[in-house]
């Protein structure tokens, strides 16, 4: 298989893995609870990534991060994972995967407010289009009487949007404070820091009833595959395609998220939900497209 075809396969595989993360959250979180499940996810992901750090001789770089790793772990993993855990109690996996695609919107808004980045007309149009897609998505979800949509759907949407806001903050923090650090070091450090942030709430809210084997398996796969190994795959794509192209994997995640939810959890997908997902992805593409530089 040629290098180009290999990268294409890995690109689709990563989208499928990250799209499946919301499926595994929907299985694990109701039994473990948001805090314990996300604490274990970060811990397992950190353990999976640690050999990369050791064999890559990056321990010294990790130590040099100090408080920066702590802040990155809070906004890039601990808070958004925890918020998505709470949202997973209220929303289908497919809807969660679509809302996850709004992260570039928040990144652009945070850059405008914090770093004084000017919003181009294309980016403004993308923001408006993307949030219109969120409205369409919410209106297209099944009624409360449906077995696939718990009560409190609107609250779940707001919680999920707060999670993607954290991703936007983390992206700009990385750009401002960690742009000179190897992304692999950032990944390992942020996962260990996130696990530390979530240790106390994870232990405090540990479930009184022991979760069944299905929930444990979902959580282990969530940590090893969707957190640890997915990062490794993403690094390969960054190396082979470049950061700008690799990040476009975000556009495929909603399709896989909705597909896995419908296939394994019998979640309902309405035409209006599909329309909202397409509008959100189109807005994401406009918002995150690189600016044209003057000749």
DAKADA-V329712 format. One record per residue. N is the residue number from 1. RES is the residue in one letter. PHI is phi in whole degrees, 0 to 359 (NA if undefined). PSI is psi in whole degrees, -180 to 180 (NA if undefined). NEAR is the number of other C-alpha atoms within 8 Angstrom. Layout:
N	RES	PHI	PSI	NEAR
N	RES	PHI	PSI	NEAR
//
This chain:
1	X	NA	133	4
2	X	291	162	5
3	X	299	-37	6
4	X	294	-43	6
5	X	293	-38	8
6	X	300	-44	9
7	X	296	-38	11
8	X	295	-42	8
9	X	296	-44	8
10	X	295	-35	10
11	X	298	-50	11
12	X	293	-38	10
13	X	298	-43	8
14	X	296	-42	12
15	X	299	-40	13
16	X	294	-40	12
17	X	293	-49	11
18	X	292	-32	12
19	X	294	-33	16
20	X	286	-18	12
21	X	301	-34	11
22	X	286	-32	14
23	X	298	-48	14
24	X	293	-33	12
25	X	296	-42	14
26	X	297	-28	12
27	X	277	-43	11
28	X	276	-41	15
29	X	298	-42	14
30	X	302	-28	9
31	X	266	-39	10
32	X	276	-32	13
33	X	93	155	13
34	X	301	-50	12
35	X	292	-50	13
36	X	299	-40	15
37	X	293	-41	14
38	X	285	-29	14
39	X	296	-46	14
40	X	293	-37	11
41	X	300	-49	13
42	X	295	-40	16
43	X	296	-46	12
44	X	294	-42	12
45	X	298	-40	13
46	X	295	-43	13
47	X	295	-35	9
48	X	291	-36	10
49	X	275	-20	12
50	X	302	-41	9
51	X	304	-34	8
52	X	300	-39	8
53	X	290	-44	13
54	X	292	-50	9
55	X	288	-21	7
56	X	270	6	6
57	X	55	45	7
58	X	253	10	10
59	X	298	-42	8
60	X	298	-41	7
61	X	295	-38	9
62	X	296	-42	11
63	X	297	-33	7
64	X	289	-17	6
65	X	291	-41	8
66	X	57	-126	8
67	X	295	-24	6
68	X	296	-39	9
69	X	294	-36	12
70	X	296	-45	12
71	X	291	-41	8
72	X	296	-42	15
73	X	298	-34	16
74	X	293	-49	13
75	X	269	-21	13
76	X	267	-22	14
77	X	223	-58	13
78	X	303	-58	16
79	X	294	-51	11
80	X	296	-39	14
81	X	298	-44	10
82	X	297	-44	11
83	X	295	-41	13
84	X	295	-31	12
85	X	297	-44	15
86	X	294	-39	11
87	X	294	-32	14
88	X	294	-17	15
89	X	283	-13	11
90	X	239	-22	13
91	X	236	151	13
92	X	294	159	12
93	X	299	-39	15
94	X	297	-41	18
95	X	293	-40	12
96	X	300	-42	15
97	X	294	-34	14
98	X	289	-44	15
99	X	296	-30	12
100	X	301	-27	11
101	X	288	-5	14
102	X	277	-1	13
103	X	305	-42	11
104	X	298	-28	11
105	X	298	-49	14
106	X	294	-35	13
107	X	299	-41	14
108	X	292	-41	13
109	X	293	-44	8
110	X	297	-40	12
111	X	297	-36	11
112	X	292	-43	11
113	X	282	-42	8
114	X	270	-46	7
115	X	257	4	7
116	X	59	32	7
117	X	285	133	8
118	X	285	137	5
119	X	272	117	9
120	X	290	163	6
121	X	301	-38	6
122	X	297	-42	9
123	X	293	-40	12
124	X	298	-43	10
125	X	297	-39	11
126	X	296	-40	15
127	X	299	-48	12
128	X	297	-42	9
129	X	295	-42	12
130	X	296	-45	16
131	X	287	-26	9
132	X	295	-37	11
133	X	296	-35	14
134	X	297	-43	12
135	X	298	-45	9
136	X	299	-42	12
137	X	300	-46	15
138	X	296	-43	10
139	X	294	-25	8
140	X	270	-4	11
141	X	290	153	11
142	X	302	158	10
143	X	294	163	6
144	X	300	-25	8
145	X	288	-11	6
146	X	289	146	8
147	X	285	-12	6
148	X	264	-5	9
149	X	231	107	14
150	X	294	168	11
151	X	294	159	6
152	X	80	32	7
153	X	298	-43	10
154	X	296	-40	7
155	X	298	-41	9
156	X	299	-40	14
157	X	297	-43	12
158	X	296	-39	8
159	X	295	-43	12
160	X	296	-38	14
161	X	293	-34	11
162	X	296	-35	10
163	X	295	-43	13
164	X	288	-26	14
165	X	298	-40	11
166	X	299	-40	12
167	X	298	-39	14
168	X	295	-39	15
169	X	295	-44	13
170	X	297	-40	11
171	X	298	-42	10
172	X	285	-33	11
173	X	295	-42	10
174	X	298	-43	10
175	X	298	-39	8
176	X	274	-38	7
177	X	247	-17	8
178	X	230	19	10
179	X	294	-21	7
180	X	267	5	5
181	X	256	141	8
182	X	305	129	6
183	X	304	-30	7
184	X	294	-37	9
185	X	293	-42	12
186	X	301	-41	13
187	X	295	-49	9
188	X	295	-48	12
189	X	299	-41	12
190	X	292	-35	15
191	X	290	-41	14
192	X	294	-41	12
193	X	295	-40	13
194	X	296	-41	15
195	X	299	-39	14
196	X	295	-42	8
197	X	300	-37	10
198	X	265	-1	13
199	X	298	-51	9
200	X	298	-53	8
201	X	295	-32	9
202	X	295	-43	13
203	X	287	-39	8
204	X	296	-37	6
205	X	258	20	9
206	X	303	134	9
207	X	296	143	10
208	X	286	-32	4
209	X	264	130	4
210	X	294	125	5
211	X	299	152	9
212	X	281	175	7
213	X	296	-32	6
214	X	294	-42	8
215	X	293	-40	13
216	X	297	-44	10
217	X	296	-41	8
218	X	299	-41	12
219	X	290	-40	14
220	X	296	-44	10
221	X	296	-38	10
222	X	300	-41	13
223	X	284	-47	15
224	X	285	-53	12
225	X	277	-53	10
226	X	280	-15	13
227	X	246	-58	12
228	X	288	-64	15
229	X	293	-30	11
230	X	296	-37	12
231	X	299	-44	9
232	X	299	-42	9
233	X	295	-39	10
234	X	295	-39	10
235	X	297	-38	10
236	X	298	-40	8
237	X	291	-39	14
238	X	300	-42	11
239	X	293	-39	8
240	X	274	-34	7
241	X	250	-22	10
242	X	95	155	9
243	X	300	-41	9
244	X	296	-41	8
245	X	282	-37	9
246	X	297	-37	12
247	X	290	-16	7
248	X	291	-5	8
249	X	303	-24	12
250	X	304	-32	9
251	X	292	-26	10
252	X	269	-19	11
253	X	301	-44	15
254	X	301	-38	16
255	X	298	-46	10
256	X	291	-39	13
257	X	300	-44	21
258	X	291	-38	15
259	X	295	-48	9
260	X	296	-41	14
261	X	298	-41	14
262	X	290	-37	12
263	X	287	-45	8
264	X	257	-23	6
265	X	244	5	8
266	X	55	37	8
267	X	285	145	10
268	X	277	132	7
269	X	242	114	9
270	X	266	158	9
271	X	302	-35	7
272	X	293	-36	11
273	X	296	-42	14
274	X	298	-42	10
275	X	299	-45	11
276	X	300	-40	15
277	X	297	-43	13
278	X	296	-42	9
279	X	295	-41	12
280	X	296	-44	17
281	X	296	-39	11
282	X	296	-42	11
283	X	296	-38	14
284	X	298	-43	16
285	X	298	-41	10
286	X	292	-41	11
287	X	289	-39	15
288	X	264	-1	10
289	X	295	139	6
290	X	297	145	5
291	X	288	149	4
292	X	279	128	4
293	X	268	146	4
294	X	295	147	3
295	X	292	NA	2
//
